[in-house]
Amino acid sequence: MDDILNDAYFMKQALSEAEKAFDEGEVPVGAVIVCNRRIIARAHNLTETLNDVTAHAEMQAITAAASVLGGKYLKDCTLYVTIEPCPMCAGALAWAQISRIVYGAGDEKRGYSLIAPALLHPKTEVASGVLADEARELMRRFFVGKR
């Protein structure tokens, strides 16, 4: 029997958060953090809402997860995020010592892997391309509406 709580399942949850961002006029990036197969944090971009350039989905999720866990380290957690983290978020994820990052679509302009590939904690595992087409299409729809 296939495990329904797989990367695609959790990425769908992140995509749901990205849809919320889209509906709020935010760049549609969503994130969830999972610990022991349970979602402990859900977030989406809030940069426009909060008038804060650091209010990326990943940053919001890190803060929420740390609050749930009662500590700043996310060693046994996985971040699912619809778009590749930027260097700022990758740095925060490194400081949080997150165990695993799974992202959908790459970011060819601002993704950490292009700008600073060694930024993550050395023990952090990374997987990419999970539901990438869905994530990419949501971004495309958002920016078509802005142009």
C-alpha positions as CSV (number, residue, x, y, z in Angstrom):
1,M,0.0,0.0,0.0
2,D,1.3,3.4,-0.9
3,D,2.0,5.9,1.9
4,I,-0.4,8.8,1.3
5,L,1.6,11.0,3.6
6,N,4.4,11.4,1.0
7,D,6.2,14.4,-0.6
8,A,3.4,15.0,-3.1
9,Y,0.8,15.0,-0.3
10,F,2.7,17.6,1.7
11,M,3.5,19.7,-1.4
12,K,-0.2,19.9,-2.1
13,Q,-0.6,21.4,1.3
14,A,2.1,23.9,0.5
15,L,0.3,24.7,-2.8
16,S,-2.9,25.3,-0.9
17,E,-1.0,28.0,1.1
18,A,0.4,29.4,-2.2
19,E,-3.2,29.7,-3.5
20,K,-4.1,31.7,-0.3
21,A,-1.2,34.0,-1.1
22,F,-2.4,34.4,-4.7
23,D,-5.9,35.3,-3.5
24,E,-4.5,37.9,-1.2
25,G,-2.4,39.5,-3.9
26,E,0.8,38.1,-2.5
27,V,3.5,36.4,-4.6
28,P,2.1,32.8,-4.5
29,V,4.6,30.9,-2.5
30,G,3.4,28.5,0.2
31,A,5.1,26.4,2.8
32,V,4.5,23.7,5.4
33,I,6.8,22.2,7.9
34,V,6.3,18.6,8.9
35,C,7.6,16.8,12.0
36,N,6.9,13.2,12.6
37,R,4.6,13.0,9.6
38,R,2.4,15.8,11.0
39,I,2.1,19.4,9.7
40,I,3.3,21.7,12.5
41,A,3.3,25.0,10.5
42,R,1.6,26.4,7.5
43,A,2.5,29.7,5.9
44,H,2.5,31.8,2.8
45,N,4.1,35.0,1.6
46,L,2.9,38.0,3.6
47,T,5.4,40.7,2.3
48,E,2.6,42.9,1.0
49,T,0.2,42.4,3.9
50,L,2.9,43.1,6.5
51,N,4.9,45.6,4.4
52,D,7.9,43.5,5.3
53,V,10.4,42.2,2.7
54,T,11.4,39.4,5.1
55,A,7.9,37.9,5.4
56,H,8.5,35.1,3.0
57,A,6.5,31.9,3.4
58,E,9.6,30.0,4.6
59,M,10.4,32.7,7.3
60,Q,6.8,32.6,8.5
61,A,6.8,28.8,8.6
62,I,10.1,28.7,10.5
63,T,8.8,31.0,13.2
64,A,5.5,29.1,13.6
65,A,7.3,25.7,13.7
66,A,9.8,26.9,16.3
67,S,6.9,28.1,18.4
68,V,5.1,24.8,18.2
69,L,8.3,22.9,19.1
70,G,9.4,25.3,21.8
71,G,12.9,25.8,20.4
72,K,14.7,27.3,17.5
73,Y,16.1,24.1,15.9
74,L,14.1,22.1,13.3
75,K,16.5,19.2,13.2
76,D,13.8,16.5,12.7
77,C,11.6,18.5,10.4
78,T,11.0,18.8,6.6
79,L,10.1,22.1,4.9
80,Y,7.8,21.8,1.8
81,V,7.9,24.9,-0.2
82,T,6.4,25.6,-3.6
83,I,9.4,27.6,-5.0
84,E,13.1,27.2,-4.3
85,P,14.1,29.2,-1.3
86,C,16.0,32.5,-1.8
87,P,19.4,33.0,-0.1
88,M,17.7,34.8,2.9
89,C,15.4,31.9,3.5
90,A,18.1,29.3,2.9
91,G,20.3,31.1,5.5
92,A,17.5,31.0,8.0
93,L,16.9,27.4,7.3
94,A,20.6,26.7,7.8
95,W,20.5,28.5,11.2
96,A,17.4,26.4,12.1
97,Q,19.3,23.3,11.1
98,I,16.3,21.9,9.3
99,S,16.8,18.3,8.3
100,R,15.2,18.3,4.9
101,I,13.9,20.8,2.3
102,V,11.6,19.7,-0.5
103,Y,10.7,22.4,-3.1
104,G,8.6,22.4,-6.2
105,A,9.9,24.7,-8.9
106,G,13.4,26.2,-9.1
107,D,13.9,29.9,-9.1
108,E,16.3,30.7,-11.9
109,K,16.7,34.4,-10.9
110,R,16.8,34.4,-7.1
111,G,17.1,30.8,-5.9
112,Y,19.8,29.9,-3.3
113,S,21.2,27.2,-5.5
114,L,22.2,29.7,-8.2
115,I,23.4,32.5,-5.8
116,A,24.8,30.7,-2.8
117,P,24.6,26.9,-3.2
118,A,26.7,26.2,0.0
119,L,24.4,28.2,2.2
120,L,22.4,25.4,3.7
121,H,23.4,23.4,6.7
122,P,25.7,20.6,5.6
123,K,23.4,17.9,6.9
124,T,20.3,19.3,5.2
125,E,18.9,17.0,2.5
126,V,17.3,18.7,-0.5
127,A,14.8,17.3,-3.0
128,S,13.3,19.4,-5.8
129,G,10.8,19.1,-8.6
130,V,7.9,17.9,-6.5
131,L,4.7,19.2,-8.2
132,A,6.9,21.7,-10.0
133,D,4.5,22.2,-12.9
134,E,1.7,23.2,-10.5
135,A,3.9,25.6,-8.6
136,R,5.3,27.2,-11.8
137,E,1.8,27.6,-13.3
138,L,0.5,29.4,-10.2
139,M,3.4,31.8,-10.4
140,R,2.8,32.3,-14.2
141,R,-0.8,33.1,-13.6
142,F,0.1,35.6,-10.8
143,F,2.6,37.5,-12.9
144,V,0.5,37.5,-16.0
145,G,-2.2,39.3,-14.0
146,K,0.4,41.9,-12.8
147,R,1.8,42.7,-16.3
